[in-house]
Amino acid sequence: MGRGVFTSANIDEGTVIEESPVIVMSKEERKLLDQTLLHDYIFEWGEKKDQCCMALGYVAVYNHSYRSNCEYEMDFKRE
């Protein structure tokens, strides 16, 4: 779609690419977000996945692939 973050250099295993704060929203707010373009940029949030979050920084535009070469971790305590 013309937006993304890519690299032409190798990244060593275990390298932290970015730490990003998030804006956490409720289940009710998620229903509203699902009706907007932001739907494509939010993540499920919480141990029960009953909330959602908008990640700040570049997280939402990293290249997504079914054969991804990176993982992301969510720190629910620190948001």
C-alpha positions as CSV (number, residue, x, y, z in Angstrom):
1,M,0.0,0.0,0.0
2,G,3.0,2.2,-0.3
3,R,3.7,2.5,3.4
4,G,6.2,0.4,5.3
5,V,9.5,0.0,7.0
6,F,12.1,-2.2,5.3
7,T,15.8,-2.8,5.6
8,S,18.5,-3.9,3.1
9,A,20.9,-4.8,6.0
10,N,20.9,-7.9,8.0
11,I,19.6,-7.6,11.6
12,D,21.2,-9.8,14.2
13,E,18.8,-12.2,16.0
14,G,17.7,-10.8,19.3
15,T,18.0,-7.2,18.2
16,V,15.4,-4.8,19.6
17,I,14.3,-2.7,16.6
18,E,11.9,-0.4,18.5
19,E,10.1,0.1,21.8
20,S,6.9,1.9,21.3
21,P,4.3,3.3,23.7
22,V,0.7,2.5,23.0
23,I,-2.7,4.1,23.5
24,V,-5.0,1.5,25.1
25,M,-8.7,1.6,24.3
26,S,-11.7,-0.3,25.5
27,K,-13.8,-2.9,23.8
28,E,-16.5,-0.3,23.2
29,E,-13.9,2.1,21.6
30,R,-12.7,-0.7,19.4
31,K,-16.2,-1.1,17.9
32,L,-16.0,2.6,16.8
33,L,-12.4,2.2,15.5
34,D,-13.4,-0.8,13.4
35,Q,-15.6,1.7,11.4
36,T,-12.6,3.8,10.5
37,L,-9.3,3.6,8.6
38,L,-7.6,3.1,11.9
39,H,-9.0,-0.4,12.0
40,D,-5.9,-1.5,10.0
41,Y,-3.5,-0.1,12.5
42,I,-4.7,-1.3,15.9
43,F,-3.7,-4.4,17.8
44,E,-5.6,-6.6,20.2
45,W,-4.5,-5.8,23.8
46,G,-4.7,-7.3,27.2
47,E,-4.3,-10.8,28.7
48,K,-7.9,-11.5,27.6
49,K,-7.6,-9.6,24.3
50,D,-10.6,-7.6,25.4
51,Q,-9.1,-4.2,24.6
52,C,-7.2,-2.8,21.7
53,C,-4.2,-0.4,21.3
54,M,-2.8,2.0,18.8
55,A,1.0,1.6,18.8
56,L,2.9,4.8,18.3
57,G,6.2,5.0,16.4
58,Y,6.7,2.8,13.4
59,V,5.1,-0.4,14.7
60,A,1.9,-0.1,12.7
61,V,3.8,0.3,9.4
62,Y,6.4,-2.5,9.7
63,N,6.1,-4.9,6.8
64,H,3.7,-7.7,7.6
65,S,4.3,-11.2,6.1
66,Y,3.0,-14.7,6.7
67,R,6.7,-15.6,6.7
68,S,7.8,-12.8,9.0
69,N,11.4,-12.5,10.1
70,C,10.6,-10.4,13.2
71,E,8.3,-10.8,16.2
72,Y,6.7,-8.3,18.5
73,E,6.0,-8.6,22.2
74,M,3.5,-6.7,24.2
75,D,4.3,-5.4,27.7
76,F,0.8,-5.0,29.2
77,K,2.2,-3.7,32.5
78,R,4.3,-0.9,31.0
79,E,2.0,-0.2,28.0
